[in-house]
Each structure stands twice: as structure tokens, then as C-alpha cells.
Amino acid sequence: MNKALTIVARIEARKESVELVKAELLKLIDVTRKEEGCVQYDLHQDNMQPEVFVFYENWIDRDLWQAHMGKAHLAEYMRSTDGHVVSFTLNEMTRIA
């Protein structure tokens, strides 16, 4: 049986690209929230470092999240932000309490 999956993704934009990256990240929200298996898909921006964004996501299981990762809208985001992101860190997590 697959377990629920929480994803924490941290994206750091180049300082000169904050608005571009933010606009591209915002495009992902509505389409992703409609995907099968998406329980929660929230985007946050750091108050002190506006170039830092964090997605907090909850998925029914890893297989459905993996299907999400292969969607065209994510590929388009990657193309649109190529060269504008300093770092990307992704943590796959399981709730334990």
C-alpha cells in the first residue's frame, strides 16, 4: 500500500529574476491543484529573502506525485526559468506524527 507523501521544495531565484520565477511558479498552482492525487499545493515566499520560494505539497501517494512530475506544465516551467534559478532542493517526506 502506498503511503501519503509530503513534498517540500525550495527554489531560490537569482535576485534579478525574482519576479520572472514567481510568475512562472504561480502558473503551476491552479493546474496542479486539479491533478489526481493532489491534496495540498501551497507556494510560499520568504519575507526576508524574497528570492526564496517554498512549495509545501501533500499527495495521496508517491506514484501520483511522480505522474505530476512528468506533466507538461512542469516541463514548461523548467524551460521558462532555465538560467534564472540558483538552487532547487526537494525533500520527499512522510508524516510521522
RODO-2510 file (C-alpha; in nm, 4 decimals, decimal comma):
residues 97
     n   res          X          Y          Z
     1     m     0,0000     0,0000     0,0000
     2     n     0,1340     0,3422    -0,0914
     3     k     0,1648     0,5999     0,1834
     4     a     0,0703     0,9651     0,1675
     5     l     0,3604     1,1839     0,0618
     6     t     0,4599     1,5351     0,1647
     7     i     0,6907     1,7330    -0,0609
     8     v     0,8883     2,0369     0,0492
     9     a     1,0522     2,2043    -0,2477
    10     r     1,2796     2,5068    -0,2051
    11     i     1,3511     2,7239    -0,5070
    12     e     1,5996     3,0105    -0,4930
    13     a     1,5781     3,2531    -0,7822
    14     r     1,8552     3,4819    -0,8992
    15     k     1,7968     3,8208    -0,7364
    16     e     1,7386     3,9822    -1,0758
    17     s     1,4894     3,7071    -1,1711
    18     v     1,2602     3,7006    -0,8677
    19     e     0,9528     3,8319    -1,0483
    20     l     1,0015     3,6057    -1,3501
    21     v     1,0408     3,2937    -1,1356
    22     k     0,7492     3,3941    -0,9132
    23     a     0,5213     3,4440    -1,2149
    24     e     0,6189     3,1025    -1,3535
    25     l     0,5654     2,9319    -1,0162
    26     l     0,2220     3,0900    -0,9828
    27     k     0,1227     2,9406    -1,3191
    28     l     0,1659     2,5934    -1,1664
    29     i    -0,0870     2,6407    -0,8860
    30     d    -0,4312     2,6014    -1,0425
    31     v    -0,3418     2,3271    -1,2883
    32     t    -0,1591     2,1222    -1,0235
    33     r    -0,4365     2,1545    -0,7650
    34     k    -0,6705     1,9881    -1,0191
    35     e    -0,4406     1,6879    -1,0693
    36     e    -0,5373     1,3457    -0,9448
    37     g    -0,3776     1,2810    -0,6068
    38     c    -0,3040     1,6423    -0,5148
    39     v    -0,4292     1,7121    -0,1639
    40     q    -0,2423     2,0380    -0,0976
    41     y    -0,0163     2,2544    -0,3136
    42     d     0,0834     2,5790    -0,1445
    43     l     0,3505     2,8260    -0,2539
    44     h     0,5307     3,0466    -0,0014
    45     q     0,7773     3,3339    -0,0448
    46     d     1,0315     3,4178     0,2249
    47     n     0,9628     3,7517     0,3956
    48     m     1,3300     3,8372     0,4430
    49     q     1,4731     3,6786     0,1278
    50     p     1,2140     3,7319    -0,1480
    51     e     1,4199     3,5235    -0,3890
    52     v     1,3406     3,2107    -0,1841
    53     f     1,0200     3,0194    -0,2558
    54     v     0,8911     2,7029    -0,0895
    55     f     0,6233     2,4663    -0,2124
    56     y     0,4505     2,2645     0,0583
    57     e     0,2672     1,9784    -0,1067
    58     n     0,0663     1,6786     0,0043
    59     w    -0,0101     1,3924    -0,2313
    60     i    -0,2175     1,0778    -0,1882
    61     d     0,0862     0,8696    -0,2783
    62     r     0,4262     0,8815    -0,4455
    63     d     0,3041     0,7333    -0,7738
    64     l     0,0584     1,0198    -0,8274
    65     w     0,3257     1,2749    -0,7352
    66     q     0,5620     1,1121    -0,9837
    67     a     0,2913     1,1435    -1,2506
    68     h     0,2712     1,5137    -1,1627
    69     m     0,6462     1,5494    -1,2112
    70     g     0,6115     1,4328    -1,5703
    71     k     0,3391     1,6811    -1,6671
    72     a     0,3835     1,9324    -1,9478
    73     h     0,3279     2,2346    -1,7221
    74     l     0,6327     2,1414    -1,5146
    75     a     0,8437     2,0969    -1,8268
    76     e     0,7293     2,4417    -1,9428
    77     y     0,8230     2,5897    -1,6020
    78     m     1,1705     2,4357    -1,6343
    79     r     1,2171     2,5823    -1,9837
    80     s     1,0903     2,9253    -1,8782
    81     t     1,3135     2,9503    -1,5703
    82     d     1,6286     2,7932    -1,7136
    83     g     1,9218     3,0095    -1,6011
    84     h     1,7069     3,2058    -1,3545
    85     v     1,7198     2,9642    -1,0581
    86     v     2,0238     2,9466    -0,8289
    87     s     1,9203     2,6304    -0,6454
    88     f     1,6414     2,3781    -0,6139
    89     t     1,6085     2,1384    -0,3222
    90     l     1,3358     1,8787    -0,2933
    91     n     1,2525     1,6683     0,0110
    92     e     1,0152     1,3728    -0,0064
    93     m     0,8744     1,3288     0,3416
    94     t     0,6372     1,1024     0,5340
    95     r     0,4320     1,2363     0,8211
    96     i     0,5223     1,0529     1,1399
    97     a     0,3058     1,2320     1,3980
***
